[in-house]
């Protein structure tokens, strides 16, 4: 799915996302009873409306992945190693530092911010990566890699950052005990990633075997692909409506939470992009690495915050503010990435400081 194939929705995507955010906040503020109904439709701590929206949003990009070509990814060991450093060291440490710098007196919001930083992106990055013309196959592998790491590391890292390291610093709310089980994380990862991932694989192999690859890529995916953005807009409306009243009545709290998040998203994107660029990665790979590092798995962060601290907690509120900031910032970074592709890269995708033979300039 490229920029030209997204149609009317993608042409004015910035406007639609803004309107979806406004609509969600308005619904939550004006019609709180609607929010109560939406929030009641859940299985344990999993909100079914949010789950439906996220699965709907992620299914088309995962159905577009060329799984039959994933064997080539093993040649990109450097990219996988770099992504692990960006996602599991730089990202959590940076968010932890920003949370303490900007929210030293607000422990609930601070913990919510730290929880977001530990939840590496497995969802919306698929959409941002496609919009920025990143490498879909590499993105799918990085998403799967982050998912596995989240299952085994999230609860451990939450204890280290929220309880151990925070107690060393001291201050308000330092050393809070966060009880997050591996099962909670694994369940969230399976719902939000496993279901659309399995669906994407089955759809691709079953339809290609029956209709052929040409029909699948040129007919089926051109119709299915744009629906991911509809799923994105639906998810935004539902998520923002659930905290619409708080966003309207606590605007200064939103600003306090937004500042470290805004700095985090921008820093992570440019740090990761520049690292990839200087290491000689092509544009598609650099873009994928940057977006997977800068994005966060806010659906997991929200699920964990609600399960551990409760739906009305400051931690849950901070987690919900996450997508309020992330969505427009990531959309802006899509445009930044496309501009960087023209300024920093040759037409074949290689960094412009690398020598390119004349015959290469007429390539893809």
N, C-alpha and C positions, 0 to 999 in steps of 0.2 A: 504494500500500500504506500504509494508515494504522494507527494503534495498535490499533484494534478489529479490523482484518483480519489481524493477525499470528497470532492464535490462541494455542494453548497455549505455543508456543515463546517468543513475544514477551512473554507474560504473566509468565514467570519468566526473562526473558533474562539478567538480572544473575546469577542462580544458575547458569544453564547456562554462561555465559562463565567464571565462577569455576571450575566443575567441569571445564570443558574445559582451562583453564590447569593445574589440579592434575593432571588425567589426563595431559596432555602432559609435564609435568615428571616425573611418576611413571614413565611409560613410558621416558623418556630415561634416568632414573637406574637403574631396576630392570632394564630390558631393553635395554641398549645395542646388542645385536645387531640389534634391530628398527630402531634408528636407522641402523645401518650399511646395512641393506637399503634403507631409505627414501632415504638420502643417495646410494646408488649408482644409483638410478633417476633419471638426469638426462641431459640433452643439453648437453654442454659444462658451463657453470656454472649452467645453469637446472635447478632441482629440479622434476621432473615432478609429484610429489605436491603441492608448494606451488602450482605453476602451475595444476593442476587445481582445487584448492580456491579459489584467487583468481578464476579464470575463472567457476567455479560461483557464487561469491559475488557477482560483479559483473554477471553476465548478466541476472538478473531486474530489478534497478533500471534497467539500460540498455534493457531491452525495454519498460519502463514509460514511458520518456521520450516525450513527444508531439513527435516530430521535425517533424511538419507545422506546429507552432506556433513553431518556433525562430526564425522571421523576426522575431518580436516582441522578441527579445533585443537587436536592434540599437538599440532604444530605451533600452537600459540601459547606455549607454556609461559613465556614472558608476560603475556597479557593477563593470564590467570593469576600469576604471582603478584603482579602489580595491583590487580583488583583486590586481592586479599589484603594487601598492605593498606590500600586506600580505605577499604570498607571496615576492616576489623582492627585497625590500629589508629589511623589518622582520624577517621570519622568519629568514633566514640570518644577519643581523647579531646578532640576539638569541641564537640558538643558539651562534654563535661566541663571544660574550661569556660566556655561561654555562659553556661547555666550558672556557674558560681560567680562569674564576673558581673552579670547583669541581674541576677535574682538571688543575691545573698540573704535577703530578708524575707523571701517568700518561698519557704521550703517545699510546699505542695507543688507550686508551679515549676520550681527547680527540678524536683524529682520527675515531674511529667516530661520536662524537656530532655532530661538524661535518658528516660525510657524511650523517647523518640529516637535519640541518637544511636541507641543500641539496636534498634529495629532496622536492619538494612533492607533496601527496597526489593520487593519481589512482584510488584503489581504495576502501578502506573508508569514505571520506567519503560515498560514495553511500548506504551503509547508515545511517550516523549521521544524515545529512541527512533521509532518509525517516522515521526514527524520531522526529526532532524536528519533523516537518511543515514542512521547508524547501521551497524552490522546486526541483523536480526538473529542470525545463528549464534554469534558470540554473546549477544544479549541473553538469549535463552539459556546458554550454558552458565553464564554468570548468575542469572536468576536462580537456576537450580543449585548452583554452588552456595549462594547465600542462604538458600532455604535449608540446606543440610546443616550449614554452620549455625544457623539460628536455632535449629532444634536442639543442638548439643551445647551451644555456647550462651544463649540468651539469658537463661536463668543464672548461670555462673557469673556472667559479666554484670548482670543487674545487681547481684549481691556485692561484687567487687566495687563497682562504681558508686552505687547508692548507699551501701552500708559501710564498707571498709574504708574506701578512700575519702568519703564525705566525713566520716568520724575523725579522720586524721586532720582534716581542715578545721572542723568545729563549726560554730555558728548555729543559726536557727535550723532546727530540724535535722542536724547532722547525724549520720549513723542510723537513719531509719531502716528498719528491717523490711525487706521486700520479699514476700514468699511467692515465688513464681516457679511452678513446676515445669519440667521438660514436657509433660503431657499437655499442658495448656498451650505451650508454644507449638508443639507438633500438631495439635488439633487445628489451631489457627492457620498454620502453614498449609495443611492438607485442604482445608475448606477454601481458602483464598487463592491457592496456587495449584494444589493437587488436582482438584476437580476440573478446572479449565485446561490444565496441562494434559491430563488423560483424555479429555474431550478433544483437544486439538490434535493429538497424535492419532486417535481413532478416526477422526473426521478425515485427516489428510490421507492416511493409508487406505481407508475403505473407499473413498471417492476416487482417488487416483487409480486404484485397481479396477474400478468399474468404468470411469469416464475418461481416464487419461490425464497426464500431467498438464497438457496444454489447456484443456477445459477447466481444470481445477484452478490454475493460476490466472487465467485470462477471463474466465466467466464467473466461477463460483466465488473466488476471493475478491473480485471487484465489487460483488454485491454484498458479501459478508463483511469485508474490511471496514467500511465506513460505520457500521453499526457499533463498533467499539467506542466511537466518540459519543454515540447516543447513550451507551452504558456509562461512560464517564460523566456526562451531564446529569444523568439520573442519580448516580452515586453522590455527586456534589450536592444536589438538591436535598437528598435524604440526610446526608451527614450534617450539612449546615443547619437544616431545620431542627435537628435534635439539640442544638445548642444556640438556636437563634435568639432566645430570650436573654441568655447570658451575654452573647456578643453585643446586643443592643444596650443592655443595662450596665455592663462592665467594660466600656470601651477602653478605659485606661489600663485595665488588666490585660486586655487583648494586645495593646501596644507594648506593654512590658514583656509579654511573652513573645511578641512578634519580632522584637529587635534582635535577640540572639539567634532566632530561627532564620531571619533574613540574612544576617551575616554568615551564618553557617552554610546555607544553601549556595550563596555566591562564592564563598571561599572554597568550599569543597569542589564546586564545579571547575573553577579556574585553576586550583592547585592540581587537580587530577588531569585536566585538559593539558596544562602546560607540561606536567610530568610526561604524559603520553607523547606529546608533540616533540619534546626534547629527546625522548628515547627512540624516535623515528617511526612511531606508529602512523599508519595511514589515517586519513580523516575519519572514515567509518568506524575504525577501532577506537580512535581517540574519543570520539563522540560517545560511543557506547560506554567506555570506561568512565568518562566524566559524568554521564547521567546516572549510571548505576552507583557511583560514589556519592553524588550529591543528593539523590532522592532517598526517601526513607519510607519504611513500611508502616505508615500511620495506622492502617487497619489493625495490624498486630499490636501496635502501641496502645491504641484505644481499647482493644479487647483485653489486654493485660491490665491497663489502668482501671477499667471498669471492674474486672474480676477481682483485683487485689484491693482497690481503694473504694469502689462503689461508683455508680453513675453520677452522683452529685458531688463528687470530690473535686478538689482543685487539680489533682493529677489528671483526671479524666478531661477536665476542661482544657488544660494545657495541651493534652494529646489531640483534642478536637481542633484547637486553634492551628495545629500543625498543617493540615491540608489547606486551611484558610490562607496561609502564607505560601505553602509549597506550590499549590496549583498555579497561581499567576506567575510566581517566580520561575518555575520550570517552563512555563509557556514562553516567557520572555527569553529564557536561555536557549530555547529552540531557535529563536530568531538570531540570537548571538552566535550560536554554533554555525548556522548557515552563513552568516557573514564571515566568520573565521575560516570557513571552507574556501572562500574566495580570496581572503587576504593572506592566509598562512599556508595554503596547499596548492600544489600543481593540479592540473586537470585530471591526472590519473590518481589523485588522492594522496600522493606522497608529500611530506613537509617540504616547503619551498626552499629550505636551506640545503636539501639534498640534490645532487646533480641529476638532471633528467635529460636524456638524449632527445634530440629534435624529433625523432620518430615517435617517442613516447608521448609528446604533447598532443598528438592527435588522437590519443586513446580514449578510453571510456571515462 
